[in-house]
Amino acid sequence: MVTDAAQPSAQSSTQSGAQSGAEPIIGTPVVPGVGYGPALLARGEVSKDAVGGFGDGGFADAEAALEAYDTAAAAVAEGFTAKAARASGAAAEVLNASAGLATDRGLRGAVRKNLRDGAPILEAVAAAVEQFAGVFTQMGGLMAERVTDLRDIEKRLVARIVGEPEPGVPAPDRPSVLIAEDLAPADTAGLDPELILALVTERGGPTSHTAIIARQLGIPCVVGAAGVLEIATGADVLVDGTTGSVVLDADPDDAREKVAAAAADREALDAWTGPGSTSDGFRVKILANVADGESARAAATGPVEGIGLFRTELSFLNRSEEPTVEEQAAIYGEVLDAFGGEGAQDGGRYVVVRTLDAGSDKPVAYATLPGEENPALGVRGLRLSFGNPGLLERQLDAIAAAAQSSGTETWVMAPMVATVAEAREFSAQVRERGLKSGVMVEVPSAALLAHQMLEEVDFLSIGTNDLTQYTMAADRMATDLSHLTDPWQPAVLQLIAITAEAGQQAGKPVGVCGEAAADPILACVLVGMGITSLSMAAAAAKPVGARLASVTHDTCLEAAEAALAATDPASARAAALAVLEG
């Protein structure tokens, strides 16, 4: 997306709290595009005066206070649900999840206990949220991401209880660049791309909810930009979502030239209709990541050639009992049917189904083991089948039934595979059912053993989100460690290159289905390494496909060599970009 404010502010650099001509602030780029306009800061706190004046609320007893909490929680949840109804895709999913969290029975139970122990209502809420935030943080991954959601819910609950409007992003009176410490899903999903020229956050990483929703909305976005909160409201800001730079008081003429150049790139992007290939005809599969039938049907209307990652566990997060084979087959069938018919018969379209990636950050009641001390390194993914083999067998039966009914070419892969023996046993079960077998490369051992893995399976798919955090021993949601959880880290790039080379030698496909595939610059590097397919949020397909279509395969090879020779993420990205734009 490329955007420019009609009348940028003339506020001086001394008013903005930064010196004119200062070095740009550099963050992690997550959504390409250029935005230029006045800064709009989102603080999003409940006023201290309102909280101080509320005191203990004067409730007759703990039950009366709990009733006030219930009323506030219901109102907050209703707000999320209403916003979800106006949204779609990832935004709607996240908002609905936040609605459920606002009225979560466990959170309510913690508040009730605190109230009965004599705590005033605001203290009771704060303590309950702190308790759950600690649990979520310890679980890591997707659940750690939910801490931001939880903090946002706390602010909204407090606002409702003390009688204030819920906090959030201020309504811009002109096109602006939004700057925030971090944004909750409810705020990000409600942004108007016509008024928000770009989005910059001080916290967060490339796989945060803010980044995912901004990508869906097409708003240029930079996250993890330390120091941006020092920029004053109204100061002119130039944001480059490709390089990650945030420039205060840039030269207006230069800024507008950059906006115009990016606009031309956007036109090429909008015109791209697939299929994926470089400018000299080297074919690359562009695929979509989906969670259910609705998202699969939406993806099927775009320029993708199939599904590279069907996250089956997302259909069962709220199920307390395991669905029957028939129930599962119906759910899987909705996704497979979206890519069935004539397109499935020409050998070009297929769906990759991932078996349950339950555990750690995605607890599924009927599958996940409770009470693990370190769930991220515990019994998750394929490991759940070690003690409960029927869980995997029934899922594979359901996938096979759905594949037969739809006629769609179906590939099946297992998450969290660490050994060749695991790959061999899984592959045998998949092939018994007449389906193609594969494993995800998320554990570094799987990358290092990629050659042997490919002797057992038909394909590999690299999950860069987990591969990065396991390689670098850093939670991908830890803002202070965002420099380690960047997929451009040299060690991560080396493991991807090893895996891709193994695929080339074996003559078997190796794809990438992590968020790295949605980065148009990194996508070119991945293709240069030998990656054969890229799977991403459907909204990212056009930016990635258009970028690939603008360069030759030889250029991708050169970009890969340049990135692999770098010693840090920033220089790897810069080296690749220099080759691609040279």
LOTI-416681 format. One line per 10 residues: number of its first residue (from 0); for each residue x, y, z negated of C-alpha. Coordinates in Angstrom, 2 decimals. Each point is the difference from the previous one (the first is absolute). Layout:
// residues N
NUM = X Y Z ~ ...
***
This chain:
// residues 582
0 = 0.00 0.00 0.00 ~ 1.26 3.50 0.78 ~ -1.46 3.05 -1.63 ~ 0.66 3.70 -0.48 ~ -1.76 2.54 -2.18 ~ -1.66 2.78 1.96 ~ 1.42 2.75 -2.25 ~ 2.95 -1.15 -2.12 ~ 0.62 1.85 -3.23 ~ 2.58 2.75 -0.06
10 = 0.90 -0.66 -3.63 ~ 3.67 0.62 -0.65 ~ 2.49 -2.62 -1.07 ~ 0.59 1.79 -3.30 ~ -3.68 -0.39 -0.84 ~ 0.11 -3.68 0.92 ~ 2.65 -0.86 -2.55 ~ 2.54 -1.13 2.61 ~ 2.62 1.79 2.04 ~ -0.49 0.61 3.70
20 = 2.29 -2.15 2.08 ~ 0.39 -2.60 -2.76 ~ 0.61 -3.61 0.89 ~ -3.20 -1.88 0.85 ~ -1.53 -2.32 -2.55 ~ 0.29 -3.57 1.26 ~ -2.54 -2.66 -0.88 ~ -1.07 -3.32 1.46 ~ -1.87 0.42 3.31 ~ -3.08 -2.20 0.23
30 = -2.28 1.52 2.65 ~ 1.63 1.63 3.06 ~ -1.04 3.43 1.20 ~ 0.73 3.65 -0.71 ~ -2.01 2.40 -2.16 ~ 0.67 3.70 -0.59 ~ -1.97 2.35 -2.20 ~ -0.51 1.43 -3.49 ~ 0.52 -2.26 -3.00 ~ -3.02 -1.09 -2.02
40 = 0.92 -1.50 -3.37 ~ -2.20 -2.60 -1.68 ~ 0.46 -0.06 -3.75 ~ -3.11 -1.98 -0.89 ~ -0.11 0.29 -3.80 ~ -2.94 0.51 -2.35 ~ 0.30 3.45 -1.64 ~ 1.63 -0.02 -3.41 ~ -2.58 2.50 -1.26 ~ -2.86 -2.37 0.82
50 = 1.74 -2.94 -1.69 ~ 1.01 2.06 -3.05 ~ -3.47 1.44 -0.43 ~ -1.63 -3.43 0.23 ~ 1.74 -1.38 -3.07 ~ -1.49 -3.33 -1.10 ~ -3.26 0.73 1.81 ~ -2.10 -0.09 -3.16 ~ -1.48 -3.45 0.71 ~ -2.08 -1.62 -2.73
60 = 1.93 -3.25 0.14 ~ 2.17 -2.23 2.20 ~ -3.01 -1.32 1.93 ~ -1.09 3.52 0.93 ~ 3.50 0.78 1.22 ~ 0.07 -3.24 1.98 ~ -3.30 0.98 1.63 ~ 1.60 3.27 1.12 ~ 2.92 -1.98 1.39 ~ -2.36 -2.30 1.92
70 = -1.82 2.99 1.50 ~ 3.29 1.55 1.11 ~ 1.31 -3.30 1.41 ~ -3.18 -0.55 2.00 ~ 0.21 3.52 1.45 ~ 3.66 -0.44 0.95 ~ -0.72 -3.36 1.62 ~ -2.94 1.46 1.90 ~ 2.28 2.72 1.35 ~ 2.51 -2.57 1.26
80 = -2.76 -2.09 1.57 ~ -1.45 3.03 1.79 ~ 3.42 0.89 1.43 ~ 0.54 -3.62 1.04 ~ -3.27 0.08 1.94 ~ 1.36 2.92 2.04 ~ 3.40 -1.64 0.53 ~ 1.11 -3.16 1.80 ~ 2.81 -2.53 0.11 ~ 2.70 0.22 -2.68
90 = -1.46 3.21 -1.44 ~ -3.39 -1.60 -0.63 ~ 1.62 -3.11 -1.51 ~ 2.09 2.04 -2.44 ~ -2.91 2.24 -1.00 ~ -2.28 -2.96 -0.66 ~ 2.76 -1.56 -2.10 ~ 0.28 3.23 -2.01 ~ -3.77 -0.01 -0.55 ~ 0.32 -3.48 -1.47
100 = 2.93 1.03 -2.19 ~ -1.94 3.00 -1.38 ~ -2.64 -2.35 -1.41 ~ 2.36 -2.88 -0.77 ~ -1.24 -2.06 -2.96 ~ 3.50 -0.46 -1.37 ~ 0.69 3.73 0.01 ~ -3.37 0.67 -1.64 ~ 0.75 -2.64 -2.61 ~ 3.28 1.71 -0.88
110 = -1.76 3.37 -0.32 ~ -2.69 -1.55 -2.22 ~ 2.60 -1.57 -2.28 ~ 1.83 3.31 -0.36 ~ -3.24 1.80 -0.80 ~ -0.97 -2.55 -2.62 ~ 3.48 0.39 -1.51 ~ -0.82 3.66 -0.56 ~ 1.68 1.69 2.96 ~ -1.72 3.06 1.54
120 = -1.33 -0.68 3.49 ~ 2.76 1.75 1.98 ~ 2.69 -1.76 -2.02 ~ -1.84 -3.30 0.42 ~ -0.05 0.42 3.78 ~ 3.66 1.08 0.15 ~ 1.15 -2.97 -2.09 ~ -2.03 -2.48 2.08 ~ 1.38 1.40 3.25 ~ 3.55 -0.10 -1.39
130 = -0.51 -3.65 -0.97 ~ -1.17 -0.98 3.48 ~ 2.65 2.13 1.72 ~ 2.67 -1.91 -1.89 ~ -1.48 -3.33 1.06 ~ -0.27 1.08 3.65 ~ 3.56 1.34 0.02 ~ 1.33 -3.25 -1.43 ~ -1.82 -1.98 2.70 ~ 1.69 2.06 2.71
140 = -0.87 0.15 3.69 ~ -3.59 0.80 0.93 ~ -1.10 0.16 -3.63 ~ 2.75 2.53 -0.77 ~ -1.40 2.10 2.84 ~ -3.28 0.07 -1.89 ~ 1.55 1.97 -2.86 ~ -0.40 3.16 2.11 ~ -3.65 -0.94 0.54 ~ -0.43 -0.62 -3.73
150 = 1.50 3.38 -0.95 ~ -2.32 1.68 2.48 ~ -2.99 -1.82 -1.50 ~ 1.05 1.16 -3.49 ~ 0.02 3.65 1.15 ~ -3.41 -0.39 1.59 ~ -1.42 -1.69 -3.10 ~ 1.34 2.72 -2.27 ~ -1.39 2.70 2.28 ~ -3.45 -1.63 -0.04
160 = 0.08 -0.45 -3.78 ~ 0.97 3.62 -0.74 ~ -2.42 1.35 2.61 ~ 2.43 1.19 2.70 ~ 0.00 -0.79 3.75 ~ 2.25 -2.92 0.89 ~ 3.54 1.12 0.95 ~ 1.25 -0.46 3.54 ~ 1.43 1.73 3.04 ~ -1.05 3.65 0.26
170 = -2.09 0.80 3.07 ~ 2.26 1.83 2.49 ~ -1.33 3.22 1.49 ~ 2.31 -0.41 3.01 ~ 2.12 -2.80 1.53 ~ 2.71 -0.78 -2.55 ~ 2.81 -2.35 -0.99 ~ -1.11 -1.91 -3.10 ~ 2.65 -0.50 -2.68 ~ -0.53 -2.11 -3.11
180 = 1.86 -2.03 -2.60 ~ -2.03 -2.97 1.20 ~ -3.51 -0.50 1.28 ~ -2.64 -2.46 -1.09 ~ -1.81 -1.97 2.72 ~ -3.19 2.00 -0.55 ~ 1.87 3.20 0.82 ~ 1.94 -1.35 2.97 ~ -3.02 -1.69 1.58 ~ -1.99 3.23 -0.16
190 = 2.57 2.11 1.89 ~ -1.13 1.72 3.18 ~ 2.69 -0.38 2.72 ~ -1.24 3.25 1.55 ~ 0.84 1.94 -3.17 ~ 2.93 -1.99 -1.42 ~ 2.89 0.51 2.42 ~ 2.39 -2.25 -1.92 ~ 0.29 -1.72 -3.36 ~ 3.04 -0.02 -2.29
200 = 0.24 -1.70 -3.39 ~ 2.79 0.08 -2.55 ~ -0.66 -3.58 -1.06 ~ -1.06 -3.17 1.78 ~ 1.53 -2.26 2.60 ~ -0.68 -1.12 3.58 ~ -2.41 -2.73 -1.13 ~ -1.98 2.11 -2.50 ~ -3.73 0.58 0.39 ~ 0.71 3.61 0.97
210 = 2.24 -1.10 2.87 ~ -2.36 -2.72 1.21 ~ -3.05 2.27 0.08 ~ 1.94 2.93 1.53 ~ 1.07 -2.36 2.77 ~ -3.61 -0.98 0.60 ~ -1.02 3.68 0.18 ~ 2.93 0.90 2.26 ~ 1.28 2.77 -2.30 ~ 3.79 0.58 0.14
220 = 1.26 -1.18 -3.38 ~ 3.21 0.06 -2.02 ~ 0.21 -1.60 -3.45 ~ 2.63 -0.11 -2.74 ~ 1.07 3.59 0.75 ~ 1.63 1.14 -3.24 ~ -0.36 3.73 -0.65 ~ -3.04 0.75 2.17 ~ -2.07 1.06 -3.00 ~ 2.24 3.07 -0.33
230 = -1.47 1.32 3.26 ~ -2.62 2.65 -0.74 ~ -3.49 0.02 1.43 ~ -0.05 1.98 3.24 ~ 3.67 -0.43 0.91 ~ 0.47 -1.10 3.62 ~ 1.10 -3.63 0.27 ~ 1.11 -2.07 3.00 ~ -0.45 -3.76 -0.52 ~ 1.49 -2.59 2.33
240 = -1.54 -3.43 -0.60 ~ 2.59 -1.66 2.24 ~ 3.17 1.19 -1.74 ~ -1.46 0.56 -3.48 ~ 1.12 3.64 -0.17 ~ -1.97 2.74 -1.78 ~ 1.26 3.47 0.96 ~ -1.02 3.08 -1.94 ~ -0.35 3.26 1.94 ~ 1.17 -1.46 3.29
250 = 0.40 2.37 2.94 ~ -3.59 0.38 1.29 ~ 0.94 -0.20 3.68 ~ 2.14 -3.09 -0.56 ~ -2.77 -1.59 -2.07 ~ -2.58 0.61 2.72 ~ 2.33 -1.49 2.62 ~ 0.28 -3.14 -2.10 ~ -3.78 -0.13 -0.35 ~ -0.42 0.42 3.77
260 = 2.55 -2.72 0.76 ~ -1.70 -2.36 -2.41 ~ -3.35 0.83 1.63 ~ 1.35 -1.24 3.32 ~ 1.09 -3.22 -1.70 ~ -3.48 -0.34 -1.47 ~ -1.57 0.20 3.44 ~ 2.15 -2.93 1.13 ~ -0.95 -1.85 -3.15 ~ -3.74 0.49 0.58
270 = 0.36 -1.18 3.58 ~ 1.65 -3.28 -0.95 ~ -2.35 -2.96 0.41 ~ 2.38 -2.96 -0.16 ~ 1.19 -2.63 0.34 ~ 3.22 0.48 -1.94 ~ 3.19 0.27 2.03 ~ 3.05 2.16 0.47 ~ 0.18 2.36 2.98 ~ 1.85 -2.65 2.03
280 = -2.62 -2.68 -0.65 ~ 1.47 -1.93 -2.95 ~ -3.11 -1.41 -1.74 ~ -0.66 0.41 -3.71 ~ -3.23 -1.11 -1.65 ~ -1.79 2.81 -1.84 ~ -2.29 -1.55 -2.62 ~ -2.19 1.16 -2.88 ~ -0.11 -0.75 -3.72 ~ -3.54 -0.66 -1.27
290 = -1.83 -1.00 -3.16 ~ -3.41 -1.16 1.23 ~ -2.40 -0.27 2.91 ~ -0.86 3.70 -0.01 ~ 3.62 1.14 0.29 ~ 0.66 -2.69 2.64 ~ -2.91 1.19 2.14 ~ 1.23 3.59 -0.28 ~ 3.52 -1.06 0.99 ~ -1.33 -1.94 2.99
300 = -1.28 3.24 1.55 ~ 3.55 1.39 0.14 ~ 3.11 -0.83 2.03 ~ 1.17 -2.96 -2.08 ~ 0.49 -3.56 1.22 ~ -1.11 -1.80 -3.10 ~ 0.46 -0.19 -3.75 ~ 3.50 -0.38 -1.39 ~ -1.09 -0.16 -3.63 ~ -3.40 -1.03 -1.35
310 = 0.25 0.48 -3.77 ~ -2.42 -2.70 -1.10 ~ 0.39 0.62 -3.73 ~ -1.58 3.46 0.29 ~ -3.34 -1.69 0.68 ~ 0.13 -1.78 -3.34 ~ 1.36 2.50 -2.55 ~ -3.42 0.26 -1.65 ~ -0.86 -3.72 0.10 ~ 0.14 -1.87 -3.29
320 = -0.51 -3.40 1.65 ~ 1.62 -1.45 3.09 ~ -2.24 0.28 3.09 ~ -0.92 -3.25 1.72 ~ 1.68 -0.99 3.25 ~ -3.17 1.02 1.83 ~ -0.07 3.43 -1.66 ~ 3.65 0.59 0.79 ~ -0.45 -1.12 3.61 ~ -2.80 2.54 0.46
330 = 2.21 2.82 -1.33 ~ 2.97 -0.99 2.17 ~ -2.28 -0.49 2.97 ~ -0.99 3.67 -0.02 ~ 3.62 1.00 0.55 ~ 0.70 -2.68 2.61 ~ -3.20 0.78 1.91 ~ 1.13 3.61 0.43 ~ 2.84 -1.25 2.19 ~ -1.79 -2.95 1.57
340 = -1.67 -0.24 3.39 ~ 1.77 0.69 3.26 ~ 2.96 1.76 -1.63 ~ 0.77 -3.09 -2.03 ~ 0.09 -2.23 3.03 ~ 2.67 1.84 1.97 ~ 2.77 -0.89 -2.43 ~ 0.57 3.61 -0.99 ~ -2.12 0.52 -3.13 ~ 0.30 -1.87 -3.26
350 = -0.58 0.36 -3.73 ~ 2.61 -0.69 -2.68 ~ -1.66 -1.08 -3.25 ~ 2.00 0.26 -3.21 ~ -0.96 -2.51 -2.66 ~ -0.80 1.34 -3.46 ~ 2.60 2.48 -1.16 ~ -1.55 -0.02 -3.45 ~ 1.89 0.69 -3.18 ~ 2.15 2.88 -1.24
360 = -1.59 3.19 1.40 ~ -3.05 -1.76 1.50 ~ -1.61 -2.09 -2.74 ~ -2.69 -2.42 1.18 ~ -1.85 -1.41 -3.00 ~ -0.39 -3.55 1.31 ~ 3.61 -0.29 1.19 ~ 2.36 2.21 -1.98 ~ 1.77 -1.32 -3.08 ~ -0.63 2.21 -3.06
370 = 2.62 1.27 -2.42 ~ 3.11 -0.10 2.16 ~ 2.87 2.01 -1.48 ~ 1.25 1.18 3.41 ~ -2.80 -0.49 2.56 ~ 1.89 1.60 2.91 ~ 2.57 -2.80 -0.27 ~ -2.48 -2.61 -1.14 ~ -2.58 -2.39 1.41 ~ -1.47 1.92 2.93
380 = -0.73 -0.71 3.65 ~ 0.87 -3.52 1.15 ~ 1.28 -0.82 -3.49 ~ -3.57 -0.18 -1.25 ~ -0.47 -3.17 2.05 ~ 2.81 -1.81 -1.82 ~ -2.20 -0.58 -3.04 ~ -3.30 0.21 1.87 ~ 0.45 -1.59 3.43 ~ -3.74 -0.13 0.65
390 = -0.11 3.81 0.05 ~ 2.16 0.11 3.13 ~ -1.57 -3.09 1.58 ~ -3.50 1.42 -0.22 ~ 1.12 3.34 1.41 ~ 1.72 -1.68 2.94 ~ -3.12 -2.08 0.65 ~ -2.06 3.20 0.07 ~ 2.43 1.77 2.34 ~ 0.01 -3.00 2.35
400 = -3.80 -0.10 0.04 ~ -0.20 3.72 0.77 ~ 2.60 -0.34 2.77 ~ -1.88 -2.85 1.63 ~ -3.29 1.86 -0.18 ~ 1.35 3.27 1.41 ~ 2.36 -1.41 2.61 ~ 2.55 2.66 -1.00 ~ 3.67 -0.94 0.03 ~ 0.86 -0.19 -3.69
410 = 3.39 0.07 -1.68 ~ 0.35 -0.62 -3.75 ~ 2.81 1.18 -2.25 ~ 0.84 -0.39 -3.67 ~ 1.24 2.80 -2.27 ~ 2.88 -0.19 -2.49 ~ 1.87 -2.87 1.64 ~ 3.49 -0.34 -1.44 ~ 1.33 -3.39 1.16 ~ 0.14 -2.08 3.18
420 = -1.80 -2.84 -1.80 ~ -2.93 2.30 -0.75 ~ -0.16 1.04 3.65 ~ 0.13 -3.63 1.16 ~ -2.82 -1.17 -2.25 ~ -2.22 2.98 0.81 ~ 0.60 -0.37 3.73 ~ -0.96 -3.66 -0.06 ~ -3.36 0.81 -1.60 ~ -0.74 2.77 2.52
430 = 0.94 -2.08 3.04 ~ -2.16 -2.89 -1.23 ~ -2.90 2.35 0.58 ~ 1.09 0.94 3.52 ~ 1.18 3.52 -0.82 ~ 3.30 1.85 0.44 ~ 2.03 0.22 -3.20 ~ 2.21 2.76 -1.33 ~ 1.36 1.50 -3.18 ~ 0.51 3.52 -1.24
440 = 3.50 1.30 -0.56 ~ -0.36 1.96 -3.23 ~ 2.54 -1.76 -2.20 ~ 3.62 0.69 1.02 ~ 0.73 -3.74 -0.02 ~ -2.51 -0.46 2.84 ~ 1.87 2.54 2.13 ~ 3.37 -1.59 -0.73 ~ -1.45 -3.42 0.90 ~ -1.97 1.23 3.02
450 = 1.77 -2.34 2.42 ~ -0.95 -3.05 -2.07 ~ -3.49 1.35 -0.64 ~ -0.63 0.19 3.74 ~ 0.85 -3.66 0.36 ~ -3.12 -0.68 -2.06 ~ -2.50 2.68 1.10 ~ -1.26 1.63 3.19 ~ 0.55 3.63 -0.99 ~ 1.16 2.36 -2.73
460 = -1.57 3.25 -1.19 ~ 2.01 2.49 -2.05 ~ -1.84 1.75 -2.83 ~ 2.25 3.01 -0.40 ~ -1.74 1.37 -3.10 ~ 0.87 -2.99 -2.18 ~ 3.26 -0.78 1.81 ~ 1.21 3.50 -0.83 ~ -0.92 -0.05 -3.67 ~ 1.39 -3.48 -0.54
470 = 3.21 0.76 1.87 ~ 0.60 3.26 -1.86 ~ -1.37 -1.19 -3.39 ~ -2.23 3.08 -0.16 ~ -3.77 0.28 -0.35 ~ -1.26 1.65 3.17 ~ -2.35 2.20 -2.05 ~ 2.74 1.44 -2.22 ~ 0.43 3.56 1.29 ~ 3.37 0.33 -1.70
480 = 1.19 -2.97 2.06 ~ -1.53 1.03 3.32 ~ 3.49 0.34 1.48 ~ 0.44 -3.74 -0.61 ~ -3.40 -1.08 1.28 ~ 0.45 1.66 3.38 ~ -0.19 -2.67 2.75 ~ 2.88 1.82 1.73 ~ 2.33 -1.26 -2.73 ~ 3.02 -1.61 1.73
490 = -0.38 -3.27 -1.92 ~ -3.63 -0.32 1.07 ~ 0.83 0.79 3.63 ~ 2.71 -2.65 -0.07 ~ -2.43 -2.66 -1.28 ~ -2.52 0.94 2.69 ~ 2.73 -0.24 2.65 ~ 1.03 -3.43 -1.24 ~ -3.60 -1.21 0.19 ~ -0.60 1.48 3.45
500 = 3.21 -1.55 1.33 ~ -1.10 -3.39 -1.31 ~ -3.24 0.39 1.92 ~ 1.81 0.84 3.23 ~ 2.28 -3.01 -0.34 ~ -2.95 -2.31 -0.70 ~ -2.16 1.56 2.71 ~ -2.77 0.60 -2.55 ~ -1.87 3.22 -0.89 ~ 0.99 2.12 -2.97
510 = -2.34 2.84 -0.94 ~ -0.10 2.78 -2.59 ~ -3.27 0.58 -1.87 ~ 1.13 2.34 -2.78 ~ -0.47 3.78 -0.05 ~ 3.37 0.35 1.78 ~ -1.71 -1.06 3.22 ~ -2.14 3.17 -0.14 ~ 3.07 2.28 0.17 ~ 0.42 0.79 3.73
520 = 3.75 0.62 -0.33 ~ 0.65 -3.13 -2.04 ~ -2.25 -1.96 2.37 ~ 2.43 0.74 2.85 ~ 2.89 -1.15 -2.18 ~ -1.83 -3.21 -0.87 ~ -0.62 -0.74 3.68 ~ 3.69 0.60 0.64 ~ 0.82 -2.59 -2.65 ~ -2.16 -2.59 1.76
530 = -3.35 0.31 -1.77 ~ -2.75 -1.22 2.37 ~ -3.14 1.42 -1.67 ~ -0.91 2.92 -2.23 ~ -3.11 -0.12 -2.18 ~ -1.31 3.07 -1.81 ~ -3.04 1.98 -1.06 ~ -2.09 0.40 3.15 ~ 0.33 3.79 -0.14 ~ 3.78 -0.30 0.43
540 = -0.20 -2.06 3.22 ~ -0.08 2.97 2.37 ~ 2.96 1.90 -1.54 ~ 2.10 -3.16 0.02 ~ -1.08 -1.12 3.48 ~ 0.53 3.46 1.49 ~ 3.48 0.30 -1.49 ~ 1.03 -3.39 1.35 ~ -1.39 0.90 3.42 ~ 2.25 3.07 0.08
550 = 3.33 -1.86 -0.29 ~ 1.76 -2.86 1.75 ~ 0.85 -3.30 -1.58 ~ 3.70 0.86 0.29 ~ -0.66 3.17 -2.00 ~ -1.67 -2.09 -2.70 ~ 3.08 -2.23 -0.08 ~ 2.24 3.05 -0.42 ~ -2.25 1.42 -2.73 ~ 0.15 -3.31 -1.88
560 = 3.81 -0.05 0.21 ~ 0.17 3.57 -1.27 ~ -2.33 -0.70 -2.93 ~ 1.80 -3.18 -0.98 ~ 3.32 1.85 -0.09 ~ -1.29 2.60 -2.47 ~ 0.75 -0.07 -3.71 ~ -3.20 1.51 -1.39 ~ -3.67 0.37 0.99 ~ 0.17 3.68 0.99
570 = 2.98 -0.45 2.29 ~ -1.54 -3.17 1.49 ~ -3.20 1.87 0.87 ~ 1.95 3.00 1.35 ~ 2.29 -2.20 2.10 ~ -2.92 -1.89 1.52 ~ -1.90 3.22 0.72 ~ 3.06 1.52 1.69 ~ 0.19 -2.97 2.37 ~ -3.73 -0.05 0.74
580 = -0.14 3.73 0.71 ~ 3.41 0.30 1.59
***
